């Protein structure tokens, strides 16, 4: 028994000595996941991020992608500090970001909690860039015509007739500016204002879910106190429109509200055509967005309340232009409103027809100064049918407007 006890003691000593001789494996420092990610600077195309520095971290790996992307399939950036700027981002877009601390070879933290960052809405660009999408007037899929929040959409009491096409109208004012009220006519627009009008046909007027065909977007931009025009033609795939100031014709077929098929050889005007109608005394001007034509369905007051118009606090101070199709107005007021929008930009003092015609068709012109009575027969004849180069209006249509003609004809019969 004594010998057995000595044997156990001998074994214990040997094992203890053996353990003392084994080398000690160093403990790897714990690599902590980055925390408290914040955005320190954000624009429409970039985001600067910062997070708490991790102890033992030598660098950081940043992975990011569109919201919902799979970790491991995003874009990778590295930083030697606890901050980074991500650039070349899309505007008004949400990205997800993960940050991983790198503490040494084969020693990195788990990815941080996901951090969401949404870029700002990009400003509208007041330049005639090659593609309509470059102007930032719309957001998302361009063909959906979803206005940017940096624009406002507007409707008119009496719009211009353009072969039954629909129009999508936008105004974009530079950040921090307003239109300035002068009178019932055009406000004073600040430099770098962008006005656009997009023309399209619903494929089926009885069912708008069947989509639309967009043809062109006309753009006015004010630079150094003067308006300039440009025209964007939409491609067949409806993905974008390119700057093209030449005239062309697009064949359109659609189903009207009565279920009948209508075919239109829609003419896209040249820049010179635009100047012909938009010029007064050799100065280009917008035609549609006169305040009296904007006063409808509380639209003008909403613009005032939204600080889009200065020097005007109450829309009641503006006299509305009648809707030519609204029978609650007198026949004369409706006819004069139709003349004002469809004809007066040329048939007025300073207009392109000033020397060719003595008609003066602005709504505010006293009747005895309009020469409507004296031109009764000519007006009736040149609106009753369509013949290129003879029918009125000379530019912007390829057909007569039966409803408009019926209004004007009925009015002329009362004179």
C-alpha positions as CSV (number, residue, x, y, z in Angstrom):
1,X,0.0,0.0,0.0
2,X,2.8,2.3,0.9
3,X,4.5,1.5,-2.5
4,X,1.3,2.3,-4.3
5,X,0.9,5.7,-2.6
6,X,4.5,6.6,-3.6
7,X,3.7,5.6,-7.2
8,X,0.7,7.9,-7.3
9,X,2.8,10.8,-5.9
10,X,5.4,10.2,-8.6
11,X,2.9,10.3,-11.4
12,X,1.3,13.5,-10.1
13,X,4.7,15.3,-10.0
14,X,5.5,14.1,-13.5
15,X,2.2,15.4,-14.9
16,X,2.6,18.7,-13.1
17,X,6.0,19.3,-14.5
18,X,4.8,18.3,-18.0
19,X,2.0,20.9,-17.8
20,X,4.4,23.6,-16.7
21,X,6.5,22.9,-19.8
22,X,3.6,23.4,-22.3
23,X,3.6,26.7,-24.2
24,X,0.8,29.1,-23.4
25,X,-1.5,30.1,-26.3
26,X,-2.2,33.8,-26.4
27,X,-5.9,34.9,-26.1
28,X,-7.3,36.7,-29.2
29,X,-8.7,40.1,-28.2
30,X,-12.5,40.3,-28.7
31,X,-13.4,42.3,-31.9
32,X,-16.5,44.3,-31.1
33,X,-19.1,45.0,-33.7
34,X,-19.4,48.8,-34.5
35,X,-22.3,50.5,-32.8
36,X,-24.2,53.8,-33.0
37,X,-24.0,54.5,-36.7
38,X,-25.2,58.0,-37.6
39,X,-25.4,60.1,-40.7
40,X,-23.3,63.3,-40.4
41,X,-23.8,64.6,-43.9
42,X,-26.5,63.7,-46.5
43,X,-27.2,64.9,-50.0
44,X,-29.1,63.5,-53.0
45,X,-26.0,61.5,-54.2
46,X,-23.8,60.9,-51.1
47,X,-24.0,60.0,-47.4
48,X,-21.3,60.5,-44.8
49,X,-21.5,57.9,-42.0
50,X,-19.8,57.7,-38.6
51,X,-19.9,55.1,-35.8
52,X,-18.3,54.5,-32.4
53,X,-14.7,53.4,-32.8
54,X,-14.2,49.7,-31.8
55,X,-11.3,48.9,-29.4
56,X,-8.7,46.8,-31.2
57,X,-10.0,47.7,-34.7
58,X,-7.4,48.4,-37.3
59,X,-9.9,49.2,-40.0
60,X,-13.5,48.7,-41.0
61,X,-15.4,47.1,-43.9
62,X,-18.5,48.7,-45.1
63,X,-21.1,46.8,-47.1
64,X,-24.1,48.6,-48.6
65,X,-26.8,48.1,-51.2
66,X,-30.4,49.0,-52.0
67,X,-32.9,48.3,-49.3
68,X,-33.5,44.6,-49.0
69,X,-30.2,43.4,-50.5
70,X,-28.6,40.2,-49.3
71,X,-25.6,40.6,-47.0
72,X,-22.6,39.4,-48.9
73,X,-23.8,40.7,-52.2
74,X,-23.5,44.4,-51.7
75,X,-20.9,47.0,-52.6
76,X,-17.8,46.8,-50.3
77,X,-15.8,49.8,-49.1
78,X,-13.0,50.0,-46.4
79,X,-12.0,52.7,-44.1
80,X,-9.1,53.1,-41.7
81,X,-11.2,55.4,-39.5
82,X,-14.6,55.3,-38.0
83,X,-16.2,57.4,-40.8
84,X,-16.8,57.0,-44.5
85,X,-18.5,58.9,-47.3
86,X,-20.5,56.8,-49.8
87,X,-20.9,58.6,-53.1
88,X,-22.5,58.1,-56.5
89,X,-25.8,57.2,-54.8
90,X,-29.2,57.6,-56.4
91,X,-31.4,60.4,-55.2
92,X,-34.5,59.8,-53.0
93,X,-33.4,56.1,-52.5
94,X,-33.1,54.0,-49.3
95,X,-29.8,52.0,-48.8
96,X,-28.9,49.5,-46.1
97,X,-25.5,49.6,-44.6
98,X,-23.5,47.1,-42.5
99,X,-20.1,47.9,-40.8
100,X,-17.7,45.2,-39.7
101,X,-14.6,45.9,-37.5
102,X,-11.3,44.3,-38.7
103,X,-9.1,43.7,-35.7
104,X,-6.4,41.6,-37.4
105,X,-5.8,38.6,-39.6
106,X,-8.7,36.2,-39.3
107,X,-10.1,38.4,-36.5
108,X,-13.1,40.5,-37.4
109,X,-16.4,41.3,-35.7
110,X,-19.8,40.3,-36.7
111,X,-21.5,42.9,-38.9
112,X,-23.2,45.7,-37.2
113,X,-26.9,46.1,-36.9
114,X,-28.3,47.2,-40.3
115,X,-28.4,51.0,-40.8
116,X,-30.9,52.6,-43.2
117,X,-30.1,55.8,-45.0
118,X,-32.3,57.6,-47.5
119,X,-30.8,60.1,-49.8
120,X,-32.3,63.5,-50.4
121,X,-34.6,64.2,-53.4
122,X,-32.4,65.7,-56.1
123,X,-33.0,69.3,-57.2
124,X,-34.5,69.9,-60.6
125,X,-31.7,70.7,-63.1
126,X,-32.5,74.0,-65.0
127,X,-30.5,72.9,-68.1
128,X,-31.3,71.3,-71.4
129,X,-29.5,68.0,-70.7
130,X,-29.5,65.2,-73.3
131,X,-32.2,63.1,-71.5
132,X,-35.4,64.1,-69.8
133,X,-34.5,61.9,-66.8
134,X,-31.4,64.0,-66.2
135,X,-33.6,67.0,-65.3
136,X,-35.0,65.2,-62.2
137,X,-38.6,66.4,-62.9
138,X,-40.0,63.0,-62.1
139,X,-39.1,60.3,-59.6
140,X,-39.1,56.5,-60.0
141,X,-40.1,54.9,-63.3
142,X,-40.2,57.9,-65.7
143,X,-43.2,56.6,-67.7
144,X,-45.3,56.7,-64.5
145,X,-45.0,60.5,-64.6
146,X,-44.7,60.8,-60.8
147,X,-43.7,64.4,-60.0
148,X,-40.6,65.1,-57.9
149,X,-41.4,66.7,-54.6
150,X,-39.3,69.6,-55.9
151,X,-42.0,70.4,-58.4
152,X,-45.7,71.1,-58.3
153,X,-48.3,69.9,-60.8
154,X,-51.0,72.3,-62.1
155,X,-54.2,72.2,-64.1
156,X,-55.8,75.0,-66.2
157,X,-59.4,76.2,-66.4
158,X,-59.2,76.3,-70.1
159,X,-56.4,74.3,-71.7
160,X,-55.0,74.5,-75.3
161,X,-56.5,72.0,-77.7
162,X,-53.9,69.7,-79.1
163,X,-55.6,66.9,-81.0
164,X,-57.3,65.6,-77.9
165,X,-54.0,64.7,-76.2
166,X,-53.7,64.8,-72.4
167,X,-51.1,67.0,-70.7
168,X,-49.1,66.6,-67.5
169,X,-47.9,70.1,-66.4
170,X,-45.2,70.8,-63.9
171,X,-43.4,73.9,-62.5
172,X,-40.1,73.7,-60.6
173,X,-38.9,76.7,-58.7
174,X,-35.3,77.0,-57.5
175,X,-35.0,76.2,-53.8
176,X,-36.1,79.0,-51.5
177,X,-37.8,81.1,-54.2
178,X,-41.3,81.9,-55.2
179,X,-43.4,83.2,-58.1
180,X,-44.3,86.9,-57.5
181,X,-47.8,88.1,-58.0
182,X,-48.2,91.1,-60.4
183,X,-51.8,90.8,-61.7
184,X,-54.2,88.2,-63.0
185,X,-51.8,87.3,-65.8
186,X,-48.3,85.7,-65.6
187,X,-46.5,86.0,-62.3
188,X,-42.9,86.9,-62.3
189,X,-40.9,83.7,-62.3
190,X,-37.4,83.6,-60.8
191,X,-34.4,82.7,-62.8
192,X,-33.8,78.9,-63.2
193,X,-37.5,78.1,-63.1
194,X,-38.4,75.0,-65.1
195,X,-41.9,74.6,-66.7
196,X,-42.7,71.3,-68.4
197,X,-45.7,70.0,-70.3
198,X,-45.8,66.3,-71.2
199,X,-48.3,65.1,-74.0
200,X,-49.8,61.7,-74.0
201,X,-52.8,59.6,-75.1
202,X,-54.5,57.0,-73.0
203,X,-54.5,53.7,-74.9
204,X,-58.1,53.3,-74.0
205,X,-60.1,56.2,-72.7
206,X,-62.7,53.7,-71.3
207,X,-60.0,51.9,-69.2
208,X,-57.0,53.9,-68.2
209,X,-55.4,50.8,-66.7
210,X,-54.5,49.8,-70.2
211,X,-51.7,52.4,-70.0
212,X,-50.8,55.4,-72.1
213,X,-48.5,56.4,-74.9
214,X,-46.2,59.4,-74.1
215,X,-45.1,61.4,-77.1
216,X,-43.2,64.5,-76.0
217,X,-42.3,66.8,-73.1
218,X,-41.9,70.5,-73.9
219,X,-39.7,72.4,-71.5
220,X,-39.2,76.1,-70.7
221,X,-36.3,77.3,-68.6
222,X,-35.7,80.9,-67.5
223,X,-32.1,82.0,-67.6
224,X,-30.9,85.5,-67.0
225,X,-34.4,86.9,-67.2
226,X,-35.2,85.2,-70.6
227,X,-37.1,82.0,-71.3
228,X,-35.6,79.3,-73.5
229,X,-37.4,76.3,-75.0
230,X,-36.4,72.7,-75.6
231,X,-38.4,69.6,-76.6
232,X,-37.9,66.0,-75.5
233,X,-39.1,63.2,-77.7
234,X,-40.0,59.9,-75.9
235,X,-38.7,56.6,-77.1
236,X,-40.9,53.7,-78.2
237,X,-40.1,51.8,-75.0
238,X,-41.3,54.7,-72.9
239,X,-38.2,54.6,-70.8
240,X,-36.8,58.1,-71.5
241,X,-37.0,61.1,-73.8
242,X,-34.2,62.8,-75.6
243,X,-33.6,66.4,-76.5
244,X,-34.6,67.0,-80.1
245,X,-35.7,70.4,-81.4
246,X,-36.7,69.2,-84.9
247,X,-40.2,68.6,-86.0
248,X,-41.5,65.0,-86.5
249,X,-44.7,63.0,-86.8
250,X,-45.8,60.2,-84.6
251,X,-48.7,57.8,-85.5
252,X,-51.0,57.2,-82.6
253,X,-54.0,54.9,-82.4
254,X,-56.3,54.9,-79.3
255,X,-59.8,54.0,-78.2
256,X,-61.9,57.1,-77.4
257,X,-64.5,57.5,-74.6
258,X,-67.2,56.2,-77.0
259,X,-65.3,53.0,-77.8
260,X,-64.3,54.1,-81.3
261,X,-60.7,53.8,-82.6
262,X,-59.1,57.1,-83.3
263,X,-55.9,57.5,-85.4
264,X,-53.8,60.6,-85.1
265,X,-50.7,61.7,-87.0
266,X,-49.4,63.7,-84.0
267,X,-47.0,66.5,-85.1
268,X,-44.2,67.3,-82.6
269,X,-43.3,70.9,-83.2
270,X,-39.8,72.2,-83.9
271,X,-38.2,74.8,-81.6
272,X,-39.1,77.5,-84.1
273,X,-42.7,76.5,-84.0
274,X,-42.6,76.9,-80.2
275,X,-41.1,80.3,-80.6
276,X,-43.8,81.4,-83.0
277,X,-46.5,80.8,-80.4
278,X,-44.6,81.7,-77.3
279,X,-43.1,84.9,-78.5
280,X,-44.4,88.4,-77.8
281,X,-42.5,91.4,-79.0
282,X,-39.6,88.9,-79.8
283,X,-39.5,87.8,-76.2
284,X,-40.4,84.2,-75.3
285,X,-43.0,83.8,-72.6
286,X,-45.1,80.9,-71.1
287,X,-48.7,80.8,-72.3
288,X,-50.7,78.6,-69.9
289,X,-49.9,79.4,-66.3
290,X,-51.5,82.8,-66.0
291,X,-52.9,83.1,-62.4
292,X,-56.4,83.6,-63.7
293,X,-56.1,80.2,-65.6
294,X,-54.7,78.5,-62.4
295,X,-57.6,79.6,-60.3
296,X,-59.6,76.4,-60.1
297,X,-60.6,73.9,-57.4
298,X,-58.7,75.8,-54.7
299,X,-55.5,75.3,-56.7
300,X,-54.3,78.9,-56.6
301,X,-55.0,79.3,-52.9
302,X,-53.1,76.0,-52.2
303,X,-50.1,77.5,-54.1
304,X,-50.3,80.6,-52.0
305,X,-50.5,78.6,-48.8
306,X,-47.6,76.5,-49.9
307,X,-45.4,79.6,-50.3
308,X,-45.1,79.1,-54.1
309,X,-46.5,82.6,-54.7
310,X,-45.4,85.8,-52.9
311,X,-47.1,89.2,-52.8
312,X,-50.5,87.6,-52.8
313,X,-52.3,86.2,-49.7
314,X,-55.9,85.6,-51.0
315,X,-56.8,83.9,-54.3
316,X,-60.1,85.9,-54.2
317,X,-58.1,88.9,-55.5
318,X,-57.6,87.1,-58.8
319,X,-60.4,86.9,-61.3
320,X,-60.6,83.4,-62.8
321,X,-60.6,82.7,-66.5
322,X,-63.8,80.7,-67.3
323,X,-63.7,77.1,-68.3
324,X,-64.8,77.1,-71.9
325,X,-66.7,73.8,-71.4
326,X,-68.6,74.9,-68.3
327,X,-72.2,75.9,-69.2
328,X,-72.7,77.9,-66.0
329,X,-70.7,80.7,-67.7
330,X,-72.2,82.8,-70.4
331,X,-71.6,81.9,-74.0
332,X,-69.6,85.0,-74.5
333,X,-67.3,84.4,-71.6
334,X,-66.7,80.8,-72.6
335,X,-65.9,81.8,-76.2
336,X,-63.6,84.6,-75.2
337,X,-61.8,82.2,-72.8
338,X,-61.3,79.7,-75.7
339,X,-60.0,82.5,-77.9
340,X,-57.6,83.6,-75.2
341,X,-55.9,80.3,-74.7
342,X,-56.0,78.9,-78.3
343,X,-55.6,82.0,-80.4
344,X,-54.5,85.1,-78.4
345,X,-50.8,84.3,-78.1
346,X,-50.6,85.0,-81.9
347,X,-53.6,87.3,-82.3
348,X,-52.5,90.1,-80.0
349,X,-50.3,93.2,-80.0
350,X,-46.8,91.9,-80.2
351,X,-47.9,88.4,-81.3
352,X,-46.7,86.6,-84.4
353,X,-49.9,87.5,-86.3
354,X,-49.9,91.2,-85.3
355,X,-49.2,92.5,-88.8
356,X,-51.1,89.7,-90.7
357,X,-54.3,90.2,-88.8
358,X,-56.1,92.9,-86.9
359,X,-57.8,90.4,-84.6
360,X,-56.9,91.0,-80.9
361,X,-58.2,88.0,-78.9
362,X,-56.9,88.4,-75.4
363,X,-59.7,87.8,-72.8
364,X,-59.2,91.3,-71.3
365,X,-59.4,93.2,-74.6
366,X,-62.7,95.1,-74.8
367,X,-65.0,93.6,-77.4
368,X,-65.0,96.7,-79.6
369,X,-61.2,96.4,-79.8
370,X,-61.1,92.7,-80.7
371,X,-62.4,93.0,-84.3
372,X,-64.2,89.7,-83.8
373,X,-67.4,91.1,-85.3
374,X,-65.6,92.4,-88.4
375,X,-63.9,88.9,-88.8
376,X,-67.0,86.9,-88.1
377,X,-67.1,85.1,-91.4
378,X,-63.3,84.4,-91.6
379,X,-63.2,83.0,-88.1
380,X,-66.1,80.7,-88.8
381,X,-64.6,79.5,-92.1
382,X,-61.1,78.8,-90.8
383,X,-62.3,76.9,-87.8
384,X,-64.9,74.8,-89.5
385,X,-62.5,72.3,-91.0
386,X,-58.8,71.4,-91.1
387,X,-56.5,72.2,-94.0
388,X,-52.8,72.6,-93.3
389,X,-51.7,76.2,-93.7
390,X,-55.2,77.6,-93.7
391,X,-57.2,76.3,-90.7
392,X,-56.8,78.0,-87.3
393,X,-54.7,77.5,-85.3
394,X,-51.9,77.3,-87.8
395,X,-49.6,75.4,-85.5
396,X,-50.2,72.7,-82.9
397,X,-53.1,70.7,-84.4
398,X,-53.7,68.4,-87.3
399,X,-57.5,68.4,-87.1
400,X,-60.5,70.6,-86.4
401,X,-61.9,70.7,-82.9
402,X,-65.6,70.1,-83.3
403,X,-66.5,71.0,-79.7
404,X,-64.5,74.2,-79.8
405,X,-65.9,75.1,-83.2
406,X,-69.5,74.5,-82.0
407,X,-68.8,77.0,-79.1
408,X,-67.3,79.7,-81.3
409,X,-69.9,79.2,-84.1
410,X,-72.7,79.6,-81.6
411,X,-71.1,82.7,-80.1
412,X,-70.6,84.3,-83.6
413,X,-74.2,83.7,-84.4
414,X,-75.2,86.0,-81.5
415,X,-73.2,89.0,-82.9
